[in-house]
Amino acid sequence: MAMPAIRQDSETPYQELGIATTGYVPRDHFIPLHSRSNRWSCLVCHRRAGKTVACVNELVARAMYTQKKSARYAYIAPFYRQAKDVAWQYLKEATAEFAIAVRESDLRVILPNGAWVTLYGADNPDALRGLYLDGVILDEYGDCRPGLWGQVVLPTLADRKGWAIFIGTPKGNNHFKATFDKAHKEGWFAMHLKASQSGILDEEELAEMRKQMTPEEYDQEMECSFQAALLGAYYGDLMADAENDGRIGEVPWDPDYPVHVSSDLGFTDSTAFWFWQVRPDGLAFIDYEEHHSKKLDFYFELLQDKPYEYDTIWLPHDARAKTLQTGKSTIEQFRSVKDQNGDQRFPVKIAPKLGVQDGINAVRRILATSAFDAVETYDGVEALKAYRRDYDDLKRAFSKSPRHDWSSHGADAMRIAAVVSNQAHLVSSGDYESRKERKVVKSIDDFTLDELHMDNTPAKVISLASRRRV
């Protein structure tokens, strides 16, 4: 197939892209997208508007006609399986007449000019590290972790000045909303396509959907409202209250108070840490870290590099399990880290084991008075906003357990913070004032390994605390 000589793909107008050669006929709403010259774009479109089809064909057309050598293009969905289910068939259909290789195992199509188009899942961000990309689609970006863009995808575009399109439907006032707002402020290509305006679905079908969906569902999915309540969200109302009360803003570290750390440890997925202080008016969450598939040494260094004086680093109950690689438990490995004087570096404890729902209730209690640093805890705050249950349309009921997605790790680490702050009686401001006067720092050396490995019920926590030497 002959390919006309054209300008660089980020400047190529729709008329020169030859999109018709893929068999794709754009809907009128998406012709401006294909004609754009903007490097960055954000599309907020209602369900069944055809945004994924349009963007997959956009990838193919740009890849076909680029003049860049060994060009690489990517489509990223929140989950790898979702990328395969949603976009793989569209990609194969779009390239059926001219692809020189279709690799099912890699979800990759190779074009005659050597360009690749590959599908990825945001649930495995490490698969994207080290790559370069010339163009990328981030589908359902509101369901992806907030750090995916800045920490993983944007660096892949830097040296070859690649472009990106963020697409999806709203998921509350989250990082996708922030991206859409940024698109308007900074002159990106932006589209806000509501079902009531597009005419893609007829009025009879829209009326039927209104009957079958809750008003919140319809406003979010069909009218693309970022203000609609996120269905099934555990903490959405409380985080909205925190924003309205000004408790998400500038909350700097106060060196007069020690820092607690609550964690959710993962080795095949993400590990999350909340850093917080107990202050007279509630808990102050001053910092948040989340990283994917890192070894413990990485986190030891991360914790040591922080300027904080740690009161306690709380580990989840499964930190007592021994690993096959080392033959040691996570807590034993934390205890083995020494400072320059040869003393134990980290004051670690196993958090009490509590049911998920009880932990969620504990989080709801502390969120009413907690404050968050808007910059340092941004990703964690977004996780709390997004943490939710799925709704089963057949049973017309919410699931009994939380949805496991990118928000789970930050929410699980927050659950530990809530449990220990309540059950270990750490929220007493008077207690902290006396701690400051006595300059007392809790030490892990006050406990035996057997005590640390036991299942800590509230009574055991209080009992151990009473045995601490001062």
C-alpha positions, -999 to 999 in steps of 0.1 A, spaced: 0 0 0 15 34 -10 18 59 18 19 96 9 47 117 23 33 138 51 45 160 79 53 148 115 24 130 129 16 155 156 10 181 128 -7 159 103 -42 171 94 -71 146 91 -73 149 53 -38 135 50 -41 107 74 -57 83 51 -80 70 79 -104 56 53 -78 30 44 -85 13 77 -122 9 69 -130 33 97 -156 60 91 -153 87 118 -184 101 134 -187 138 129 -179 144 166 -145 129 163 -133 146 131 -119 175 151 -99 150 171 -83 135 140 -76 170 126 -60 184 157 -24 196 159 -23 197 198 2 174 215 -21 168 245 -58 160 244 -86 150 268 -119 135 258 -148 132 282 -175 112 263 -207 94 273 -210 56 271 -213 42 236 -201 74 220 -174 55 201 -144 71 217 -123 39 220 -129 30 183 -120 66 173 -88 65 194 -76 31 183 -80 42 146 -62 74 155 -33 54 168 -32 32 136 -34 62 113 -7 81 130 15 50 131 9 43 94 19 77 82 46 88 107 81 96 94 97 86 127 120 56 126 109 25 145 78 43 159 60 30 189 24 37 198 4 24 228 -32 20 241 -34 17 279 -65 5 297 -68 3 335 -63 -35 333 -45 -57 308 -75 -79 304 -97 -49 298 -74 -37 270 -77 -71 254 -115 -73 258 -122 -37 247 -96 -27 221 -78 -57 207 -106 -66 182 -108 -30 171 -71 -29 165 -70 -61 145 -100 -49 124 -83 -15 117 -51 -31 105 -65 -63 88 -56 -52 53 -20 -42 58 -5 -54 91 26 -75 85 24 -92 119 -3 -96 145 11 -109 178 -17 -122 200 7 -130 229 19 -94 231 -13 -77 219 8 -60 193 4 -52 156 34 -44 134 28 -22 103 47 -21 70 68 9 80 81 -9 111 58 10 135 42 -9 164 9 -5 181 7 -23 214 -20 -27 241 -10 -24 278 -27 -25 312 -21 1 339 -22 -27 364 13 -36 353 31 -2 350 65 -18 350 58 -32 315 60 5 303 92 15 321 122 18 299 101 21 267 98 51 243 65 60 228 55 84 200 18 84 209 -4 70 236 -41 66 245 -50 64 282 -85 49 282 -108 52 313 -81 73 329 -103 79 360 -99 42 368 -61 43 365 -38 53 394 -30 90 394 7 85 393 6 65 361 9 96 339 37 116 356 57 87 369 54 62 341 39 74 308 51 109 304 88 100 305 83 75 277 72 104 254 99 129 264 128 123 240 107 118 209 81 144 218 52 120 216 16 129 221 -12 116 244 -49 114 245 -68 109 278 -103 95 274 -130 82 296 -162 90 315 -162 108 348 -154 90 381 -162 118 405 -140 148 412 -107 129 408 -74 131 388 -93 127 355 -113 158 363 -81 176 372 -67 166 337 -98 178 320 -96 211 338 -59 214 329 -68 208 292 -91 238 292 -66 260 311 -36 252 290 -51 250 256 -51 213 250 -76 197 226 -106 191 248 -140 175 242 -170 171 265 -196 150 248 -229 144 266 -256 120 254 -282 147 254 -261 167 229 -244 141 207 -275 125 191 -256 92 188 -282 74 209 -318 82 201 -342 97 227 -361 64 231 -330 46 242 -319 74 265 -354 74 281 -350 36 287 -316 41 303 -330 68 326 -356 43 338 -330 15 344 -302 37 360 -301 58 392 -300 95 386 -264 95 398 -255 67 374 -271 85 344 -256 118 352 -221 103 354 -222 78 326 -244 96 300 -243 133 309 -206 131 318 -210 148 352 -180 150 374 -202 162 403 -223 130 404 -217 109 435 -193 80 427 -215 50 431 -205 28 459 -177 51 472 -169 45 509 -154 78 517 -166 102 489 -188 122 512 -162 125 539 -134 135 515 -158 161 500 -164 175 535 -126 176 541 -122 197 509 -151 220 518 -137 225 553 -103 233 540 -87 202 556 -71 192 523 -45 219 518 -12 229 533 -5 205 561 33 206 567 54 183 588 56 195 624 90 184 639 76 187 674 55 156 668 68 121 660 56 105 627 36 73 625 37 52 593 9 28 583 16 5 553 1 -19 529 29 -41 516 29 -58 482 57 -75 462 39 -84 430 18 -51 430 19 -18 449 32 -9 484 17 21 500 28 42 531 8 69 548 29 92 571 9 109 598 11 128 631 -13 128 660 -21 164 668 -46 179 693 -72 186 666 -69 152 649 -46 133 626 -24 152 601 -15 132 570 17 148 559 31 125 533 22 95 511 43 71 490 32 43 467 55 22 445 51 -9 424 70 -42 426 100 -29 446 122 -50 470 123 -42 507 157 -25 504 140 2 483 116 9 510 142 8 537 161 35 519 129 55 512 121 55 550 156 64 560 158 93 535 128 110 551 136 136 577 111 123 602 115 109 637 94 78 636 72 68 665 60 36 650 60 20 616 29 -2 615 30 -33 592 0 -54 581 -6 -87 599 8 -107 570 43 -91 576 49 -120 600 49 -146 572 83 -158 561 93 -155 525 107 -183 504 135 -161 491 150 -151 524 135 -175 550 127 -144 571 95 -125 577 90 -89 566 91 -77 602 123 -96 608 139 -79 578 128 -45 591 143 -53 625 176 -62 609 182 -27 596 206 -9 619 216 28 621 252 41 622 254 33 659 244 -3 653 210 2 669 178 -9 653 167 17 628 130 12 624 104 10 653 81 -15 637 50 -32 650 23 -55 636 -10 -37 633 -41 -54 650 -60 -77 627 -94 -64 620 -122 -72 596 -123 -51 564 -157 -36 572 -147 -28 608 -116 -11 594 -136 9 569 -158 21 598 -127 31 617 -115 51 587 -149 69 584 -145 79 621 -111 95 617 -118 112 584 -142 136 600 -113 153 618 -83 144 597 -63 169 576 -42 161 544 -14 179 527 -28 185 492 6 182 475 24 155 494 -6 131 498 -23 138 465 -22 102 452 -34 89 486 -63 113 487 -73 103 452 -72 66 463 -96 74 492 -120 92 469 -120 63 444 -122 34 469 -156 17 464 -178 -13 461 -191 -26 428 -228 -26 421 -243 -58 409 -270 -49 384 -286 -84 385 -289 -85 423 -295 -48 425 -271 -46 454 -236 -36 462 -209 -62 466 -200 -71 502 -163 -65 497 -144 -35 482 -134 -35 446 -97 -43 441 -81 -18 419 -54 9 420 -71 26 450 -70 -5 472 -34 -1 484 -38 34 497 -71 26 513 -57 -5 530 -28 15 544 -53 41 557 -74 14 573 -43 4 594 -38 41 604 -74 43 615 -73 10 635 -41 18 654 -49 54 661 -82 44 678 -73 11 694 -38 21 707 -53 54 721 -29 75 701 -53 104 696 -49 119 731 -34 153 727 -26 154 764 -6 122 760 14 138 732 21 169 751 36 148 778 56 128 752 70 160 739 81 171 773 97 138 782 112 134 747 102 97 748 106 77 716 90 42 714 115 14 706 110 -20 691 136 -33 715 110 -32 743 92 -62 727 102 -98 720 98 -112 685 71 -136 698 51 -106 710 55 -88 677 43 -119 658 12 -125 678 -23 -115 667 -27 -82 684 -62 -78 698 -71 -44 712 -64 -58 747 -30 -71 737 -21 -37 722 -29 -19 754 -12 -46 775 20 -43 754 19 -5 756 17 -6 794 49 -27 795 69 -1 775 98 13 794 100 50 798 
